Amino acid sequence: MLDRFNRRIHYLRISVTDRCNLRCTYCMPEEGIHLKRHNDIISYEKMVEIVEAAARLGIDKVRLTGGEPLVRKGVSYLIERIKAVPGIEEVALTTNGVLLTDMAVELKKAGLDRLNISLDTIDPEKYKKITRVGDISHVLAGLDAAAAAGFRGTKINMVVIPGVNENEVAGMTAFCLKKGLRLQRINHYSLTGLDSINRDYRAERPLSCRECNRIRLTSEGKLKPCLFSDREYEIDFADLEGSLRAAILDKPREGTCCTTKGNWQIGG
């Protein structure tokens, strides 16, 4: 489906939870978050209904995000159900990799096509500083488990943070080449303003607004047409296609800022 600015919207990002087992400095508050009740989080069955309607409108790629999607029980069931939806060509997942050692085989069997793993440094001390609580050995073991399970073309998402890890891009590139991974650099930004994106470094993400091809579903079941916007749509389950059309047609030409959600609630 085309939006008002002739952009083809064919990519749906679903935040399956706002919970995370890390506390990255650029994403989550140090003190943690107010946890939503189970009843406030959209069910997997309803997510699948939304994907089915989205596929009828031309959505062919779905990415599961969080928070950290692997902390929500049964995510492999969701992957299997989405993979079975006619028209969906790719199901991907973004994870911090901490739980991959135990889950990589399960995810592959469920039909997951591709992984993105968030890793901003390969320095153990710096990793702990950035994540506040993380142990990089768990992620490195997860990378090996994903490769052993058969995942290929895995991307490493590296947020390039001025004054923290910008001097590691070359080292991360070499690490990824050695491991058969693909480095995806993400310029550091704040949702408080599109102009916060640090453009000092060459990076693959965020995309420019003119290239945007996606809409987002939050874990509480709201449709967001744009990352850098407060616009949200309640979903009418009696008219799912109508809800999706409204969100797509309300995508702004350019984002400005998002003041009502944090990164962990949208999935980046």
C-alpha positions in Angstrom: 0.0 0.0 0.0 1.2 3.5 -0.8 1.0 6.3 1.7 0.1 9.9 0.8 3.7 10.6 -0.3 3.9 7.6 -2.6 6.1 5.6 -0.3 5.4 1.8 -0.5 4.6 0.6 3.1 5.3 -3.1 3.2 7.1 -3.6 6.6 5.5 -4.0 10.0 7.5 -3.9 13.2 5.8 -5.5 16.2 7.0 -4.8 19.8 6.0 -7.9 21.6 6.9 -6.6 25.0 8.3 -3.5 26.6 10.3 -5.6 29.1 14.1 -6.1 28.7 16.8 -7.9 30.6 19.3 -5.1 29.9 19.2 -1.4 30.8 21.1 0.2 27.9 21.9 3.9 28.6 20.5 5.2 25.3 17.3 3.2 25.6 15.9 2.5 29.1 15.9 4.5 32.4 18.5 3.3 34.9 15.8 2.6 37.5 13.9 0.4 35.1 10.3 0.8 33.9 6.8 0.5 35.3 5.8 -3.0 34.2 2.6 -3.4 32.3 0.0 -5.9 33.5 -0.4 -9.0 31.4 -3.9 -7.9 30.4 -2.4 -4.6 29.1 -0.2 -6.4 26.5 -1.8 -7.5 23.2 -2.1 -11.3 22.8 -0.2 -13.3 20.2 -3.6 -14.3 18.7 -4.5 -10.6 18.1 -1.0 -9.9 16.7 -1.6 -12.6 14.1 -5.0 -11.2 13.2 -3.4 -7.8 12.6 -0.6 -9.4 10.5 -3.2 -11.2 8.4 -5.0 -7.9 7.7 -1.7 -6.1 7.1 -0.7 -8.8 4.6 -3.9 -8.2 2.6 -2.8 -4.5 2.3 0.7 -5.5 1.0 2.8 -5.9 4.1 5.2 -8.7 3.3 7.9 -8.3 6.0 7.4 -8.5 9.8 10.0 -7.8 12.4 9.6 -8.7 16.1 11.2 -6.4 18.6 10.8 -5.3 22.2 12.1 -4.3 24.7 13.7 -7.7 24.4 11.3 -10.0 22.5 12.9 -13.2 23.8 11.9 -12.5 27.4 8.2 -13.0 26.5 7.2 -16.6 26.7 6.1 -18.4 23.6 7.6 -16.1 21.0 8.4 -19.1 18.8 4.7 -19.9 18.6 4.1 -16.3 17.4 6.9 -16.7 14.7 5.3 -20.0 13.5 1.9 -18.4 13.2 3.1 -15.3 11.4 5.2 -17.4 9.0 2.0 -19.2 8.0 0.2 -16.0 7.0 -0.2 -15.8 3.2 1.8 -12.9 1.7 4.4 -12.7 4.5 7.7 -13.4 2.9 10.1 -12.7 5.8 9.9 -12.8 9.6 12.9 -11.3 11.4 13.7 -10.6 15.0 15.9 -8.1 16.8 17.4 -9.3 20.0 20.2 -8.4 22.4 21.3 -12.0 22.1 21.5 -12.7 25.8 19.0 -15.6 25.6 20.0 -16.9 22.2 22.2 -19.8 23.5 19.1 -21.6 24.7 16.7 -20.4 22.0 18.4 -20.3 18.7 17.5 -23.8 17.6 13.9 -23.3 18.7 13.6 -20.0 16.7 15.0 -21.6 13.6 12.6 -24.5 13.8 9.7 -22.0 14.2 10.7 -20.6 10.8 12.5 -17.4 11.8 14.2 -16.1 8.7 16.7 -13.6 10.0 18.3 -12.2 13.2 19.5 -8.7 14.1 21.6 -8.8 17.3 22.3 -5.5 19.2 25.9 -5.2 20.1 27.6 -1.8 20.4 31.1 -3.0 21.5 33.2 -6.1 21.9 35.0 -4.7 24.9 33.6 -6.5 28.0 33.9 -3.5 30.3 32.5 -1.1 27.9 29.6 -3.5 27.1 28.7 -3.6 30.8 28.9 0.2 31.1 26.6 0.7 28.1 24.1 -2.0 29.1 24.5 -1.3 32.9 24.0 -5.0 33.8 25.1 -7.1 30.8 27.7 -9.8 30.5 29.1 -9.9 26.9 30.0 -13.5 27.2 26.3 -14.4 27.0 26.0 -12.5 23.7 29.1 -14.0 22.2 27.8 -17.5 23.0 24.5 -16.5 21.5 26.2 -15.5 18.3 27.8 -18.9 18.0 24.6 -20.7 18.9 22.7 -18.7 16.1 25.3 -19.7 13.5 25.2 -23.4 14.7 21.4 -23.3 14.4 21.7 -22.3 10.7 21.1 -18.5 10.8 23.0 -16.8 8.0 23.3 -13.1 7.1 22.9 -12.1 10.7 23.2 -8.4 11.3 24.9 -6.8 14.2 23.2 -3.5 15.2 25.8 -1.1 16.5 24.6 2.2 17.9 27.5 4.6 17.3 27.6 6.8 20.5 29.8 9.9 20.4 32.5 9.7 23.1 31.8 6.1 23.9 32.4 3.7 21.0 32.8 5.7 17.8 36.5 4.5 17.7 35.4 0.9 17.6 33.7 0.9 14.1 36.8 -0.6 12.4 37.2 -3.2 15.1 33.5 -4.2 15.0 33.8 -4.4 11.2 36.7 -6.8 11.5 34.9 -8.8 14.2 31.9 -9.2 11.9 33.9 -10.2 8.9 35.7 -12.9 11.0 32.3 -14.3 12.3 30.4 -14.1 9.0 28.2 -11.3 10.3 27.0 -8.0 8.7 27.6 -4.8 10.6 24.8 -2.3 10.6 25.7 1.0 12.1 23.0 3.1 13.7 23.6 6.8 14.4 22.8 7.6 18.0 19.5 9.6 18.4 16.8 10.6 20.9 13.1 10.3 20.2 12.7 13.8 21.5 13.7 15.2 18.1 14.5 14.0 14.5 17.3 16.6 14.6 18.9 14.7 17.5 20.3 12.1 15.0 24.1 12.4 15.1 25.2 12.6 11.4 28.9 12.8 12.1 29.4 9.1 11.2 28.5 7.1 8.2 25.7 4.8 9.1 23.0 2.6 7.6 20.3 3.6 10.1 18.1 5.4 10.8 16.7 5.6 7.2 15.8 9.0 5.8 12.1 9.9 6.0 11.8 9.7 2.2 12.9 6.0 2.4 10.6 5.0 5.2 8.6 1.8 4.4 7.2 0.8 7.8 4.6 1.1 10.4 4.8 -0.1 14.0 2.6 -2.0 16.4 3.3 -1.4 20.1 3.0 -4.1 22.8 -0.2 -2.6 24.1 -1.7 -2.8 20.6 -1.4 0.8 19.2 -0.4 1.5 15.6 2.3 4.1 15.2 2.7 5.5 11.7 6.1 7.2 12.5 8.9 6.6 15.0 9.4 10.3 15.5 5.8 11.2 16.1 3.2 11.1 18.9 0.5 9.9 16.4 -1.0 6.6 17.5 -4.1 4.6 16.4 -6.3 2.4 18.5 -7.1 -0.8 16.6 -10.7 -1.5 15.7 -10.8 -5.3 15.6 -14.1 -5.1 13.7 -12.2 -3.2 11.0 -8.6 -4.1 11.1 -7.8 -3.1 7.5 -9.5 0.2 8.1 -7.3 0.8 11.2 -4.1 -0.1 9.2 -5.1 2.1 6.3 -5.7 5.0 8.6 -2.3 4.6 10.2 -0.5 4.3 6.8 -2.3 7.3 5.3 -1.5 9.4 8.4 2.3 8.9 8.1 3.8 12.3 8.0 6.2 13.4 5.2 8.9 13.8 7.9 9.0 12.9 11.6 9.5 15.6 14.3 9.6 14.1 17.8 8.0 11.5 20.0 7.3 12.6 23.6 4.8 9.9 24.7 6.9 6.7 24.3 10.4 5.5 25.0 12.6 3.4 22.7 11.9 0.3 24.7 8.1 0.7 24.1 8.4 1.1 20.3 11.2 -1.2 19.3 13.3 1.4 17.4 
